[in-house]
């Protein structure tokens, strides 16, 4: 199942360049530079939310302008 963006805060908007109206409903992978590095991070982040524990992870993200 693909996680979806449902809300953002002002720091997210400044960091990634997307307002809620532009990104609501988009897959969380939209802000990831590549799927290969995103999947392990997403599994960890959403596992934490689900209570399965914490492991250090690193990922490269992508702004709206592609940077």
CHARMM-style PDB file with segment names, atoms N, HN, CA, C and O in Angstrom:
ATOM      1  N   UNK     1       0.844  -1.180   0.000  1.00  0.00      PROA
ATOM      2  CA  UNK     1       0.000   0.000   0.000  1.00  0.00      PROA
ATOM      3  C   UNK     1       0.891   1.246   0.000  1.00  0.00      PROA
ATOM      4  O   UNK     1       1.870   1.310   0.743  1.00  0.00      PROA
ATOM      5  N   UNK     2       0.556   2.216  -0.819  1.00  0.00      PROA
ATOM      6  HN  UNK     2      -0.240   2.164  -1.422  1.00  0.00      PROA
ATOM      7  CA  UNK     2       1.317   3.458  -0.917  1.00  0.00      PROA
ATOM      8  C   UNK     2       0.784   4.462   0.091  1.00  0.00      PROA
ATOM      9  O   UNK     2      -0.422   4.698   0.168  1.00  0.00      PROA
ATOM     10  N   UNK     3       1.687   5.051   0.860  1.00  0.00      PROA
ATOM     11  HN  UNK     3       2.667   4.859   0.797  1.00  0.00      PROA
ATOM     12  CA  UNK     3       1.286   6.093   1.803  1.00  0.00      PROA
ATOM     13  C   UNK     3       1.025   7.384   1.031  1.00  0.00      PROA
ATOM     14  O   UNK     3       1.692   7.661   0.034  1.00  0.00      PROA
ATOM     15  N   UNK     4       0.067   8.161   1.485  1.00  0.00      PROA
ATOM     16  HN  UNK     4      -0.476   7.936   2.294  1.00  0.00      PROA
ATOM     17  CA  UNK     4      -0.332   9.409   0.819  1.00  0.00      PROA
ATOM     18  C   UNK     4      -0.142  10.595   1.755  1.00  0.00      PROA
ATOM     19  O   UNK     4      -0.261  10.463   2.973  1.00  0.00      PROA
ATOM     20  N   UNK     5       0.152  11.745   1.178  1.00  0.00      PROA
ATOM     21  HN  UNK     5       0.249  11.853   0.188  1.00  0.00      PROA
ATOM     22  CA  UNK     5       0.298  12.986   1.939  1.00  0.00      PROA
ATOM     23  C   UNK     5      -1.096  13.561   2.159  1.00  0.00      PROA
ATOM     24  O   UNK     5      -1.852  13.765   1.209  1.00  0.00      PROA
ATOM     25  N   UNK     6      -1.428  13.818   3.416  1.00  0.00      PROA
ATOM     26  HN  UNK     6      -0.814  13.652   4.188  1.00  0.00      PROA
ATOM     27  CA  UNK     6      -2.758  14.342   3.736  1.00  0.00      PROA
ATOM     28  C   UNK     6      -2.718  15.723   4.372  1.00  0.00      PROA
ATOM     29  O   UNK     6      -3.716  16.445   4.358  1.00  0.00      PROA
ATOM     30  N   UNK     7      -1.567  16.094   4.930  1.00  0.00      PROA
ATOM     31  HN  UNK     7      -0.757  15.508   4.941  1.00  0.00      PROA
ATOM     32  CA  UNK     7      -1.428  17.433   5.495  1.00  0.00      PROA
ATOM     33  C   UNK     7       0.050  17.819   5.487  1.00  0.00      PROA
ATOM     34  O   UNK     7       0.931  16.959   5.493  1.00  0.00      PROA
ATOM     35  N   UNK     8       0.298  19.105   5.474  1.00  0.00      PROA
ATOM     36  HN  UNK     8      -0.418  19.804   5.469  1.00  0.00      PROA
ATOM     37  CA  UNK     8       1.660  19.635   5.535  1.00  0.00      PROA
ATOM     38  C   UNK     8       1.673  20.815   6.489  1.00  0.00      PROA
ATOM     39  O   UNK     8       0.633  21.404   6.780  1.00  0.00      PROA
ATOM     40  N   UNK     9       2.869  21.156   6.977  1.00  0.00      PROA
ATOM     41  HN  UNK     9       3.714  20.677   6.741  1.00  0.00      PROA
ATOM     42  CA  UNK     9       2.996  22.329   7.844  1.00  0.00      PROA
ATOM     43  C   UNK     9       3.858  23.380   7.132  1.00  0.00      PROA
ATOM     44  O   UNK     9       4.472  23.076   6.109  1.00  0.00      PROA
ATOM     45  N   UNK    10       3.913  24.594   7.650  1.00  0.00      PROA
ATOM     46  HN  UNK    10       3.414  24.841   8.480  1.00  0.00      PROA
ATOM     47  CA  UNK    10       4.682  25.651   6.992  1.00  0.00      PROA
ATOM     48  C   UNK    10       6.154  25.286   6.720  1.00  0.00      PROA
ATOM     49  O   UNK    10       6.660  25.608   5.645  1.00  0.00      PROA
ATOM     50  N   UNK    11       6.861  24.623   7.660  1.00  0.00      PROA
ATOM     51  HN  UNK    11       6.450  24.362   8.533  1.00  0.00      PROA
ATOM     52  CA  UNK    11       8.248  24.251   7.328  1.00  0.00      PROA
ATOM     53  C   UNK    11       8.329  23.295   6.129  1.00  0.00      PROA
ATOM     54  O   UNK    11       9.252  23.402   5.322  1.00  0.00      PROA
ATOM     55  N   UNK    12       7.384  22.373   6.005  1.00  0.00      PROA
ATOM     56  HN  UNK    12       6.634  22.286   6.660  1.00  0.00      PROA
ATOM     57  CA  UNK    12       7.353  21.482   4.845  1.00  0.00      PROA
ATOM     58  C   UNK    12       7.190  22.305   3.573  1.00  0.00      PROA
ATOM     59  O   UNK    12       7.901  22.088   2.592  1.00  0.00      PROA
ATOM     60  N   UNK    13       6.251  23.248   3.591  1.00  0.00      PROA
ATOM     61  HN  UNK    13       5.673  23.423   4.388  1.00  0.00      PROA
ATOM     62  CA  UNK    13       6.006  24.082   2.415  1.00  0.00      PROA
ATOM     63  C   UNK    13       7.260  24.849   2.008  1.00  0.00      PROA
ATOM     64  O   UNK    13       7.570  24.944   0.820  1.00  0.00      PROA
ATOM     65  N   UNK    14       7.985  25.398   2.987  1.00  0.00      PROA
ATOM     66  HN  UNK    14       7.733  25.321   3.952  1.00  0.00      PROA
ATOM     67  CA  UNK    14       9.218  26.138   2.680  1.00  0.00      PROA
ATOM     68  C   UNK    14      10.315  25.205   2.179  1.00  0.00      PROA
ATOM     69  O   UNK    14      11.034  25.539   1.238  1.00  0.00      PROA
ATOM     70  N   UNK    15      10.443  24.055   2.794  1.00  0.00      PROA
ATOM     71  HN  UNK    15       9.859  23.783   3.559  1.00  0.00      PROA
ATOM     72  CA  UNK    15      11.502  23.122   2.445  1.00  0.00      PROA
ATOM     73  C   UNK    15      11.294  22.498   1.067  1.00  0.00      PROA
ATOM     74  O   UNK    15      12.228  22.436   0.267  1.00  0.00      PROA
ATOM     75  N   UNK    16      10.082  22.038   0.788  1.00  0.00      PROA
ATOM     76  HN  UNK    16       9.323  22.089   1.437  1.00  0.00      PROA
ATOM     77  CA  UNK    16       9.833  21.309  -0.452  1.00  0.00      PROA
ATOM     78  C   UNK    16       9.188  22.145  -1.545  1.00  0.00      PROA
ATOM     79  O   UNK    16       9.219  21.747  -2.710  1.00  0.00      PROA
ATOM     80  N   UNK    17       8.603  23.295  -1.209  1.00  0.00      PROA
ATOM     81  HN  UNK    17       8.578  23.618  -0.263  1.00  0.00      PROA
ATOM     82  CA  UNK    17       8.022  24.165  -2.223  1.00  0.00      PROA
ATOM     83  C   UNK    17       6.598  23.823  -2.618  1.00  0.00      PROA
ATOM     84  O   UNK    17       6.064  24.415  -3.556  1.00  0.00      PROA
ATOM     85  N   UNK    18       5.970  22.885  -1.928  1.00  0.00      PROA
ATOM     86  HN  UNK    18       6.404  22.404  -1.166  1.00  0.00      PROA
ATOM     87  CA  UNK    18       4.593  22.492  -2.222  1.00  0.00      PROA
ATOM     88  C   UNK    18       3.654  23.009  -1.150  1.00  0.00      PROA
ATOM     89  O   UNK    18       3.958  22.924   0.040  1.00  0.00      PROA
ATOM     90  N   UNK    19       2.512  23.545  -1.567  1.00  0.00      PROA
ATOM     91  HN  UNK    19       2.266  23.613  -2.534  1.00  0.00      PROA
ATOM     92  CA  UNK    19       1.439  23.852  -0.642  1.00  0.00      PROA
ATOM     93  C   UNK    19       0.521  22.643  -0.563  1.00  0.00      PROA
ATOM     94  O   UNK    19       0.584  21.766  -1.424  1.00  0.00      PROA
ATOM     95  N   UNK    20      -0.326  22.582   0.446  1.00  0.00      PROA
ATOM     96  HN  UNK    20      -0.377  23.295   1.145  1.00  0.00      PROA
ATOM     97  CA  UNK    20      -1.228  21.447   0.605  1.00  0.00      PROA
ATOM     98  C   UNK    20      -2.092  21.241  -0.633  1.00  0.00      PROA
ATOM     99  O   UNK    20      -2.327  20.105  -1.043  1.00  0.00      PROA
ATOM    100  N   UNK    21      -2.570  22.335  -1.233  1.00  0.00      PROA
ATOM    101  HN  UNK    21      -2.380  23.259  -0.900  1.00  0.00      PROA
ATOM    102  CA  UNK    21      -3.428  22.212  -2.414  1.00  0.00      PROA
ATOM    103  C   UNK    21      -2.711  21.545  -3.586  1.00  0.00      PROA
ATOM    104  O   UNK    21      -3.368  20.977  -4.459  1.00  0.00      PROA
ATOM    105  N   UNK    22      -1.380  21.600  -3.624  1.00  0.00      PROA
ATOM    106  HN  UNK    22      -0.847  22.062  -2.916  1.00  0.00      PROA
ATOM    107  CA  UNK    22      -0.617  20.997  -4.715  1.00  0.00      PROA
ATOM    108  C   UNK    22      -0.234  19.544  -4.461  1.00  0.00      PROA
ATOM    109  O   UNK    22      -0.033  18.779  -5.404  1.00  0.00      PROA
ATOM    110  N   UNK    23      -0.132  19.163  -3.198  1.00  0.00      PROA
ATOM    111  HN  UNK    23      -0.295  19.784  -2.431  1.00  0.00      PROA
ATOM    112  CA  UNK    23       0.435  17.849  -2.892  1.00  0.00      PROA
ATOM    113  C   UNK    23      -0.513  16.913  -2.142  1.00  0.00      PROA
ATOM    114  O   UNK    23      -0.210  15.730  -1.994  1.00  0.00      PROA
ATOM    115  N   UNK    24      -1.634  17.407  -1.673  1.00  0.00      PROA
ATOM    116  HN  UNK    24      -1.880  18.369  -1.793  1.00  0.00      PROA
ATOM    117  CA  UNK    24      -2.582  16.548  -0.952  1.00  0.00      PROA
ATOM    118  C   UNK    24      -2.981  15.373  -1.825  1.00  0.00      PROA
ATOM    119  O   UNK    24      -3.353  15.547  -2.986  1.00  0.00      PROA
ATOM    120  N   UNK    25      -2.900  14.181  -1.263  1.00  0.00      PROA
ATOM    121  HN  UNK    25      -2.598  14.040  -0.320  1.00  0.00      PROA
ATOM    122  CA  UNK    25      -3.269  12.965  -1.978  1.00  0.00      PROA
ATOM    123  C   UNK    25      -2.134  12.331  -2.761  1.00  0.00      PROA
ATOM    124  O   UNK    25      -2.264  11.204  -3.238  1.00  0.00      PROA
ATOM    125  N   UNK    26      -1.013  13.047  -2.898  1.00  0.00      PROA
ATOM    126  HN  UNK    26      -0.907  13.963  -2.511  1.00  0.00      PROA
ATOM    127  CA  UNK    26       0.133  12.498  -3.635  1.00  0.00      PROA
ATOM    128  C   UNK    26       0.821  11.415  -2.811  1.00  0.00      PROA
ATOM    129  O   UNK    26       0.765  11.430  -1.581  1.00  0.00      PROA
ATOM    130  N   UNK    27       1.460  10.492  -3.487  1.00  0.00      PROA
ATOM    131  HN  UNK    27       1.506  10.480  -4.486  1.00  0.00      PROA
ATOM    132  CA  UNK    27       2.242   9.462  -2.806  1.00  0.00      PROA
ATOM    133  C   UNK    27       3.406  10.121  -2.072  1.00  0.00      PROA
ATOM    134  O   UNK    27       3.987  11.089  -2.562  1.00  0.00      PROA
ATOM    135  N   UNK    28       3.743   9.592  -0.898  1.00  0.00      PROA
ATOM    136  HN  UNK    28       3.271   8.806  -0.500  1.00  0.00      PROA
ATOM    137  CA  UNK    28       4.870  10.149  -0.141  1.00  0.00      PROA
ATOM    138  C   UNK    28       6.168  10.063  -0.935  1.00  0.00      PROA
ATOM    139  O   UNK    28       7.086  10.850  -0.705  1.00  0.00      PROA
ATOM    140  N   UNK    29       6.251   9.130  -1.851  1.00  0.00      PROA
ATOM    141  HN  UNK    29       5.505   8.491  -2.038  1.00  0.00      PROA
ATOM    142  CA  UNK    29       7.455   8.988  -2.668  1.00  0.00      PROA
ATOM    143  C   UNK    29       7.662  10.179  -3.613  1.00  0.00      PROA
ATOM    144  O   UNK    29       8.736  10.313  -4.198  1.00  0.00      PROA
ATOM    145  N   UNK    30       6.664  11.035  -3.769  1.00  0.00      PROA
ATOM    146  HN  UNK    30       5.791  10.927  -3.293  1.00  0.00      PROA
ATOM    147  CA  UNK    30       6.797  12.213  -4.651  1.00  0.00      PROA
ATOM    148  C   UNK    30       7.921  13.137  -4.197  1.00  0.00      PROA
ATOM    149  O   UNK    30       8.541  13.805  -5.025  1.00  0.00      PROA
ATOM    150  N   UNK    31       8.194  13.185  -2.895  1.00  0.00      PROA
ATOM    151  HN  UNK    31       7.691  12.642  -2.222  1.00  0.00      PROA
ATOM    152  CA  UNK    31       9.250  14.068  -2.393  1.00  0.00      PROA
ATOM    153  C   UNK    31      10.586  13.344  -2.254  1.00  0.00      PROA
ATOM    154  O   UNK    31      11.543  13.889  -1.705  1.00  0.00      PROA
ATOM    155  N   UNK    32      10.640  12.122  -2.752  1.00  0.00      PROA
ATOM    156  HN  UNK    32       9.863  11.679  -3.198  1.00  0.00      PROA
ATOM    157  CA  UNK    32      11.862  11.324  -2.664  1.00  0.00      PROA
ATOM    158  C   UNK    32      12.633  11.415  -3.970  1.00  0.00      PROA
ATOM    159  O   UNK    32      12.042  11.412  -5.050  1.00  0.00      PROA
ATOM    160  N   UNK    33      13.948  11.495  -3.867  1.00  0.00      PROA
ATOM    161  HN  UNK    33      14.427  11.497  -2.990  1.00  0.00      PROA
ATOM    162  CA  UNK    33      14.786  11.578  -5.065  1.00  0.00      PROA
ATOM    163  C   UNK    33      14.710  10.294  -5.885  1.00  0.00      PROA
ATOM    164  O   UNK    33      14.730  10.350  -7.114  1.00  0.00      PROA
ATOM    165  N   UNK    34      14.625   9.137  -5.226  1.00  0.00      PROA
ATOM    166  HN  UNK    34      14.609   9.092  -4.227  1.00  0.00      PROA
ATOM    167  CA  UNK    34      14.481   7.882  -5.957  1.00  0.00      PROA
ATOM    168  C   UNK    34      13.833   6.821  -5.074  1.00  0.00      PROA
ATOM    169  O   UNK    34      14.016   6.813  -3.856  1.00  0.00      PROA
ATOM    170  N   UNK    35      13.082   5.935  -5.698  1.00  0.00      PROA
ATOM    171  HN  UNK    35      12.933   5.942  -6.687  1.00  0.00      PROA
ATOM    172  CA  UNK    35      12.323   4.900  -4.990  1.00  0.00      PROA
ATOM    173  C   UNK    35      13.233   3.946  -4.219  1.00  0.00      PROA
ATOM    174  O   UNK    35      12.868   3.473  -3.143  1.00  0.00      PROA
ATOM    175  N   UNK    36      14.397   3.667  -4.756  1.00  0.00      PROA
ATOM    176  HN  UNK    36      14.694   4.052  -5.630  1.00  0.00      PROA
ATOM    177  CA  UNK    36      15.317   2.719  -4.120  1.00  0.00      PROA
ATOM    178  C   UNK    36      15.713   3.143  -2.709  1.00  0.00      PROA
ATOM    179  O   UNK    36      15.763   2.310  -1.804  1.00  0.00      PROA
ATOM    180  N   UNK    37      15.995   4.433  -2.514  1.00  0.00      PROA
ATOM    181  HN  UNK    37      15.955   5.110  -3.249  1.00  0.00      PROA
ATOM    182  CA  UNK    37      16.359   4.892  -1.176  1.00  0.00      PROA
ATOM    183  C   UNK    37      15.133   5.198  -0.319  1.00  0.00      PROA
ATOM    184  O   UNK    37      15.216   5.182   0.909  1.00  0.00      PROA
ATOM    185  N   UNK    38      14.002   5.476  -0.957  1.00  0.00      PROA
ATOM    186  HN  UNK    38      13.935   5.490  -1.955  1.00  0.00      PROA
ATOM    187  CA  UNK    38      12.808   5.839  -0.203  1.00  0.00      PROA
ATOM    188  C   UNK    38      12.157   4.650   0.478  1.00  0.00      PROA
ATOM    189  O   UNK    38      11.734   4.772   1.628  1.00  0.00      PROA
ATOM    190  N   UNK    39      12.060   3.520  -0.175  1.00  0.00      PROA
ATOM    191  HN  UNK    39      12.403   3.421  -1.109  1.00  0.00      PROA
ATOM    192  CA  UNK    39      11.309   2.389   0.366  1.00  0.00      PROA
ATOM    193  C   UNK    39      11.785   1.976   1.757  1.00  0.00      PROA
ATOM    194  O   UNK    39      10.938   1.831   2.637  1.00  0.00      PROA
ATOM    195  N   UNK    40      13.089   1.776   2.023  1.00  0.00      PROA
ATOM    196  HN  UNK    40      13.778   1.894   1.307  1.00  0.00      PROA
ATOM    197  CA  UNK    40      13.501   1.402   3.381  1.00  0.00      PROA
ATOM    198  C   UNK    40      13.164   2.478   4.421  1.00  0.00      PROA
ATOM    199  O   UNK    40      12.790   2.163   5.551  1.00  0.00      PROA
ATOM    200  N   UNK    41      13.299   3.749   4.026  1.00  0.00      PROA
ATOM    201  HN  UNK    41      13.603   4.004   3.108  1.00  0.00      PROA
ATOM    202  CA  UNK    41      12.979   4.837   4.954  1.00  0.00      PROA
ATOM    203  C   UNK    41      11.474   4.852   5.234  1.00  0.00      PROA
ATOM    204  O   UNK    41      11.062   4.974   6.387  1.00  0.00      PROA
ATOM    205  N   UNK    42      10.665   4.731   4.201  1.00  0.00      PROA
ATOM    206  HN  UNK    42      11.000   4.632   3.264  1.00  0.00      PROA
ATOM    207  CA  UNK    42       9.213   4.728   4.380  1.00  0.00      PROA
ATOM    208  C   UNK    42       8.784   3.570   5.266  1.00  0.00      PROA
ATOM    209  O   UNK    42       7.942   3.740   6.148  1.00  0.00      PROA
ATOM    210  N   UNK    43       9.352   2.405   5.039  1.00  0.00      PROA
ATOM    211  HN  UNK    43      10.036   2.268   4.323  1.00  0.00      PROA
ATOM    212  CA  UNK    43       9.000   1.251   5.871  1.00  0.00      PROA
ATOM    213  C   UNK    43       9.347   1.511   7.333  1.00  0.00      PROA
ATOM    214  O   UNK    43       8.589   1.140   8.230  1.00  0.00      PROA
ATOM    215  N   UNK    44      10.495   2.150   7.574  1.00  0.00      PROA
ATOM    216  HN  UNK    44      11.111   2.452   6.846  1.00  0.00      PROA
ATOM    217  CA  UNK    44      10.899   2.460   8.945  1.00  0.00      PROA
ATOM    218  C   UNK    44      10.002   3.532   9.553  1.00  0.00      PROA
ATOM    219  O   UNK    44       9.501   3.366  10.665  1.00  0.00      PROA
ATOM    220  N   UNK    45       9.798   4.630   8.829  1.00  0.00      PROA
ATOM    221  HN  UNK    45      10.205   4.765   7.925  1.00  0.00      PROA
ATOM    222  CA  UNK    45       8.985   5.735   9.347  1.00  0.00      PROA
ATOM    223  C   UNK    45       7.575   5.258   9.659  1.00  0.00      PROA
ATOM    224  O   UNK    45       7.057   5.529  10.742  1.00  0.00      PROA
ATOM    225  N   UNK    46       6.952   4.557   8.732  1.00  0.00      PROA
ATOM    226  HN  UNK    46       7.373   4.337   7.852  1.00  0.00      PROA
ATOM    227  CA  UNK    46       5.586   4.119   8.963  1.00  0.00      PROA
ATOM    228  C   UNK    46       5.534   2.955   9.932  1.00  0.00      PROA
ATOM    229  O   UNK    46       4.495   2.722  10.551  1.00  0.00      PROA
ATOM    230  N   UNK    47       6.629   2.217  10.083  1.00  0.00      PROA
ATOM    231  HN  UNK    47       7.472   2.407   9.581  1.00  0.00      PROA
ATOM    232  CA  UNK    47       6.726   1.192  11.118  1.00  0.00      PROA
ATOM    233  C   UNK    47       6.767   1.815  12.496  1.00  0.00      PROA
ATOM    234  O   UNK    47       6.167   1.295  13.436  1.00  0.00      PROA
ATOM    235  N   UNK    48       7.490   2.955  12.624  1.00  0.00      PROA
ATOM    236  HN  UNK    48       7.978   3.377  11.860  1.00  0.00      PROA
ATOM    237  CA  UNK    48       7.553   3.675  13.902  1.00  0.00      PROA
ATOM    238  C   UNK    48       6.158   4.117  14.303  1.00  0.00      PROA
ATOM    239  O   UNK    48       5.744   3.957  15.451  1.00  0.00      PROA
ATOM    240  N   UNK    49       5.438   4.677  13.339  1.00  0.00      PROA
ATOM    241  HN  UNK    49       5.773   4.808  12.406  1.00  0.00      PROA
ATOM    242  CA  UNK    49       4.071   5.123  13.609  1.00  0.00      PROA
ATOM    243  C   UNK    49       3.224   3.932  14.053  1.00  0.00      PROA
ATOM    244  O   UNK    49       2.357   4.062  14.918  1.00  0.00      PROA
ATOM    245  N   UNK    50       3.486   2.768  13.450  1.00  0.00      PROA
ATOM    246  HN  UNK    50       4.190   2.663  12.748  1.00  0.00      PROA
ATOM    247  CA  UNK    50       2.744   1.569  13.800  1.00  0.00      PROA
ATOM    248  C   UNK    50       3.283   0.863  15.033  1.00  0.00      PROA
ATOM    249  O   UNK    50       2.707  -0.130  15.477  1.00  0.00      PROA
ATOM    250  N   UNK    51       4.387   1.363  15.596  1.00  0.00      PROA
ATOM    251  HN  UNK    51       4.855   2.170  15.236  1.00  0.00      PROA
ATOM    252  CA  UNK    51       4.919   0.825  16.835  1.00  0.00      PROA
ATOM    253  C   UNK    51       5.872  -0.343  16.687  1.00  0.00      PROA
ATOM    254  O   UNK    51       6.001  -1.139  17.617  1.00  0.00      PROA
ATOM    255  N   UNK    52       6.553  -0.478  15.540  1.00  0.00      PROA
ATOM    256  HN  UNK    52       6.448   0.169  14.784  1.00  0.00      PROA
ATOM    257  CA  UNK    52       7.441  -1.623  15.363  1.00  0.00      PROA
ATOM    258  C   UNK    52       8.899  -1.328  15.685  1.00  0.00      PROA
ATOM    259  O   UNK    52       9.732  -2.224  15.542  1.00  0.00      PROA
ATOM    260  N   UNK    53       9.246  -0.133  16.108  1.00  0.00      PROA
ATOM    261  HN  UNK    53       8.569   0.595  16.224  1.00  0.00      PROA
ATOM    262  CA  UNK    53      10.620   0.152  16.500  1.00  0.00      PROA
ATOM    263  C   UNK    53      11.292   1.216  15.650  1.00  0.00      PROA
ATOM    264  O   UNK    53      10.695   1.766  14.725  1.00  0.00      PROA
ATOM    265  N   UNK    54      12.562   1.497  15.986  1.00  0.00      PROA
ATOM    266  HN  UNK    54      13.047   1.050  16.738  1.00  0.00      PROA
ATOM    267  CA  UNK    54      13.306   2.573  15.334  1.00  0.00      PROA
ATOM    268  C   UNK    54      14.647   2.054  14.836  1.00  0.00      PROA
ATOM    269  O   UNK    54      15.360   1.363  15.564  1.00  0.00      PROA
ATOM    270  N   UNK    55      14.988   2.385  13.602  1.00  0.00      PROA
ATOM    271  HN  UNK    55      14.408   2.946  13.011  1.00  0.00      PROA
ATOM    272  CA  UNK    55      16.308   2.115  13.033  1.00  0.00      PROA
ATOM    273  C   UNK    55      16.757   3.377  12.314  1.00  0.00      PROA
ATOM    274  O   UNK    55      15.942   4.024  11.656  1.00  0.00      PROA
ATOM    275  N   UNK    56      18.040   3.747  12.420  1.00  0.00      PROA
ATOM    276  HN  UNK    56      18.701   3.221  12.955  1.00  0.00      PROA
ATOM    277  CA  UNK    56      18.521   4.916  11.677  1.00  0.00      PROA
ATOM    278  C   UNK    56      18.399   4.691  10.170  1.00  0.00      PROA
ATOM    279  O   UNK    56      18.687   3.602   9.674  1.00  0.00      PROA
ATOM    280  N   UNK    57      17.978   5.708   9.459  1.00  0.00      PROA
ATOM    281  HN  UNK    57      17.745   6.593   9.861  1.00  0.00      PROA
ATOM    282  CA  UNK    57      17.821   5.634   8.008  1.00  0.00      PROA
ATOM    283  C   UNK    57      18.282   6.941   7.387  1.00  0.00      PROA
ATOM    284  O   UNK    57      18.314   7.974   8.055  1.00  0.00      PROA
ATOM    285  N   UNK    58      18.638   6.899   6.114  1.00  0.00      PROA
ATOM    286  HN  UNK    58      18.613   6.059   5.571  1.00  0.00      PROA
ATOM    287  CA  UNK    58      18.990   8.105   5.367  1.00  0.00      PROA
ATOM    288  C   UNK    58      18.275   8.062   4.024  1.00  0.00      PROA
ATOM    289  O   UNK    58      18.132   6.998   3.423  1.00  0.00      PROA
ATOM    290  N   UNK    59      17.834   9.210   3.564  1.00  0.00      PROA
ATOM    291  HN  UNK    59      17.950  10.074   4.053  1.00  0.00      PROA
ATOM    292  CA  UNK    59      17.172   9.296   2.258  1.00  0.00      PROA
ATOM    293  C   UNK    59      17.484  10.635   1.630  1.00  0.00      PROA
ATOM    294  O   UNK    59      17.793  11.604   2.324  1.00  0.00      PROA
ATOM    295  N   UNK    60      17.404  10.683   0.329  1.00  0.00      PROA
ATOM    296  HN  UNK    60      17.153   9.896  -0.235  1.00  0.00      PROA
ATOM    297  CA  UNK    60      17.574  11.924  -0.417  1.00  0.00      PROA
ATOM    298  C   UNK    60      16.197  12.370  -0.881  1.00  0.00      PROA
ATOM    299  O   UNK    60      15.436  11.591  -1.455  1.00  0.00      PROA
ATOM    300  N   UNK    61      15.891  13.624  -0.625  1.00  0.00      PROA
ATOM    301  HN  UNK    61      16.509  14.257  -0.159  1.00  0.00      PROA
ATOM    302  CA  UNK    61      14.587  14.152  -0.985  1.00  0.00      PROA
ATOM    303  C   UNK    61      14.691  15.112  -2.163  1.00  0.00      PROA
ATOM    304  O   UNK    61      15.778  15.561  -2.525  1.00  0.00      PROA
ATOM    305  N   UNK    62      13.540  15.416  -2.751  1.00  0.00      PROA
ATOM    306  HN  UNK    62      12.656  15.052  -2.457  1.00  0.00      PROA
ATOM    307  CA  UNK    62      13.497  16.276  -3.937  1.00  0.00      PROA
ATOM    308  C   UNK    62      12.470  17.375  -3.730  1.00  0.00      PROA
ATOM    309  O   UNK    62      11.333  17.124  -3.331  1.00  0.00      PROA
ATOM    310  N   UNK    63      12.899  18.599  -4.011  1.00  0.00      PROA
ATOM    311  HN  UNK    63      13.822  18.803  -4.335  1.00  0.00      PROA
ATOM    312  CA  UNK    63      11.998  19.750  -3.932  1.00  0.00      PROA
ATOM    313  C   UNK    63      11.107  19.809  -5.180  1.00  0.00      PROA
ATOM    314  O   UNK    63      11.362  19.119  -6.166  1.00  0.00      PROA
ATOM    315  N   UNK    64      10.085  20.623  -5.125  1.00  0.00      PROA
ATOM    316  HN  UNK    64       9.879  21.184  -4.323  1.00  0.00      PROA
ATOM    317  CA  UNK    64       9.192  20.823  -6.255  1.00  0.00      PROA
ATOM    318  C   UNK    64       9.952  21.244  -7.507  1.00  0.00      PROA
ATOM    319  O   UNK    64       9.613  20.820  -8.612  1.00  0.00      PROA
ATOM    320  N   UNK    65      10.979  22.078  -7.339  1.00  0.00      PROA
ATOM    321  HN  UNK    65      11.254  22.422  -6.441  1.00  0.00      PROA
ATOM    322  CA  UNK    65      11.751  22.561  -8.485  1.00  0.00      PROA
ATOM    323  C   UNK    65      12.778  21.540  -8.993  1.00  0.00      PROA
ATOM    324  O   UNK    65      13.563  21.842  -9.890  1.00  0.00      PROA
ATOM    325  N   UNK    66      12.770  20.337  -8.420  1.00  0.00      PROA
ATOM    326  HN  UNK    66      12.131  20.091  -7.691  1.00  0.00      PROA
ATOM    327  CA  UNK    66      13.662  19.274  -8.856  1.00  0.00      PROA
ATOM    328  C   UNK    66      14.994  19.232  -8.147  1.00  0.00      PROA
ATOM    329  O   UNK    66      15.756  18.280  -8.313  1.00  0.00      PROA
ATOM    330  N   UNK    67      15.282  20.239  -7.368  1.00  0.00      PROA
ATOM    331  HN  UNK    67      14.663  21.012  -7.234  1.00  0.00      PROA
ATOM    332  CA  UNK    67      16.561  20.312  -6.647  1.00  0.00      PROA
ATOM    333  C   UNK    67      16.631  19.279  -5.553  1.00  0.00      PROA
ATOM    334  OT1 UNK    67      17.635  19.197  -4.845  1.00  0.00      PROA
TER     335      UNK     67
END
